[in-house]
Amino acid sequence: MLKPRLPKVFGSERRTQTLVFIAMLGETFPRELARLMKATLFSVQQMVEALEDEGLVRTNIRGTERRVALNPGFIAAPEIKATLLKIASAYPEFEQAIESLRMRPRKRGKEI
């Protein structure tokens, strides 16, 4: 049985996948996106920069970390987020990928 392809709503499957993960996580960083998508960090960084140039996402730099989130100031932000989350609900592999992330505290012995 063939796996249904991700719609190219935002230009390409990879761009749509990036935006879906950003919408699901709320706020993330390029390295985490690269791990989830099994892509190179450089390609994800370029994609994030392009999406930021278009105004779909915003980035904040905290220390040495570049945080990425959907841009709440974008004219159709609520509709885009709703669309992305609806796409995510149709593809269980998105939820499985996020569940596979290691989100435990850094220090040993700390409660999760």
Secondary structure, DSSP 8 states (H G I E B T S, - for coil): --------TTSSHHHHHHHHHHHHHSEE-HHHHHHHHT--HHHHHHHHHHHHHHTSEEEEEETTEEEEEE-TTSTTHHHHHHHHHHHHHH-HHHHHHHHTS----SSTT---
